[in-house]
Amino acid sequence: MVNIANDHETSPVTTTERREQGPRRHVGTEPAWENAFPVTGRTATATRYLLAGIRIALGWVFLWAFLDKLFGLGRSTPAANA
């Protein structure tokens, strides 16, 4: 089979062979963000801890609002409106 884009002949490849080769990546087609900020080592660990802390804090905000509404604790919602 002739590959017109690269102007050379290639052998036909079955789908099982294609899976073994992995996805095709052409040179220069990587997204710009992949190499913009390489994150490794301590920076990656610190980022994970920071995001986990933010997720827990956000979860607490919504849990507290739910509990305050449910039980009428009087912090943000008066007991009469709960």
N, C-alpha and C positions, 0 to 999 in steps of 0.2 A: 504494500500500500504506500502511496506517495503522500508525504506530509507537505502540503503546498506552502504552509506558513514558514517552515524552516528549509524548504527546498531540498529535502533528502528523503530517502526511502526508510520506512520503518517496518518492522514485522508486526503482524496483527497481535494484539494483546487481548486475552480473554478477561472477563470480569474478575475471575479469581486471582489472576496475576496482578490486575490493577489494585485490588484490595491489599495485596501483600506489599506493593510498592508504596502505599500511602498516598496522601493527597498531593496533587501537583502544585508546586510553587515555582513561579517564574521569578527570575532575578529582577529585583527592583519593584516587585509588586507587593511587598510587605507594607502593612499600614504604618503610617508615620509614627503613631503612638507606641508601637512595639519597641522601638529602639530609642525613643525620646528620653525616657526616664527609667533606666535599668534599676530595679529594686531587688536587692539581694541582702542576705545576712541580717544584721541588726535592724536595718531600715524596714525590712519586710516584717520582722517580728514586732517592732514597735507599731507599725501600721495595723497589724492584726489586733494587737491589744487595744489600740485606740478605737478601732471600729467596733470591737466587742464591747468596750465601755459605752460608746455612744448608743449601741443597740440596746444594751441593758437599761441605760438611762431613759431612752425613749419608751421602752416597754414599761418602765415604772411609771412614767407620766400617764400613759393610757390606763394602766392598771389602777392607779390611784384615783383617776377621774371616774372609773367604773365603780370602784368600791365606795367612793364618796356619794355618788348618785344612788347606789343600791341601798346603802345603810343610812343615808342622811347624816353623815358625820359632822356636817356643819362647817367644814373648811371652805369649800367653794360653793356648795349648795346648801341653803338653809334646810333644816329638817322638815319644814312645812312643805317645801317644794320637791322633796325627794320622792 
